[in-house]
């Protein structure tokens, strides 16, 4: 196996008393899609900012495409692209002008600037809208244009920080298709997402981060295999009694029940004897006078892995204090 195109060793970063990263070790192989999953505050965005030279780590080291992210920061920027959580485009410029501006910031030769912008608009399906002000674009079009700004210099490594947040289902699927195309062309992508089905569908390998540390890593199937057997999921009709239900079902499965109080749901690892667990769960809740809204037994999903490993549900909120220089930085 060739040397990884992304490698971090003991990367740590703090913002005052907030320890966003506590010694992260990662390796990403070239031409793959690597997913970073974690609950709110896990440190995913901090990691992306360090790898794209927007932040310097407090400790540890990282290399991307053979460049040290601190020592070789200026040279590295010519080889990476970044699409952040919000579109970094100028609404007063046309789509074409936005891409040409970014191409110039990448110091592309003058003859290549217009050609690259035109090719990128064509690829993104924005050719007909290319000469309209970007402020007239829909949300999906704006995200595609932002992705195009990260692609115009043809980077070896592309960082996507929750790229589909806020998109409608059709736009999300279109972006998924583009991510697969980029991987097939040999571009390496590092993707952060809180849509677990997105990671399941797109990534070749996943790292789960919680409280600034990597707590699990593997393929989607490998992570699911860590649960084993089946998962029992049920909803309590009266949400106020969800804790009573958890107490009644304690020690029923192979692990403690995972509770989502705001939805009134419980998840229990049922192991290899799912049918018995279902019958026993219904009996115990009936004895406790707790009414079930619905109940189902299914194979593990990434949602189950996520909840089991972290004890949290995925939330879309800012992870850590905003640092100076957060905006897109190009060479």
Beta strands, then each sheet from edge to edge (+ up, - down):
strand 1: 6-15
strand 2: 18-28
strand 3: 33-38
strand 4: 59-64
strand 5: 67-68
strand 6: 80-83
strand 7: 157-161
strand 8: 188-192
strand 9: 205-210
strand 10: 213-218
strand 11: 230-236
strand 12: 258-260
strand 13: 265-271
strand 14: 292-299
sheet 1: 2+ 1- 4+ 5-
sheet 2: 6+ 7+ 8+ 3+ 9+ 10-
sheet 3: 12+ 13- 11+ 14-
end
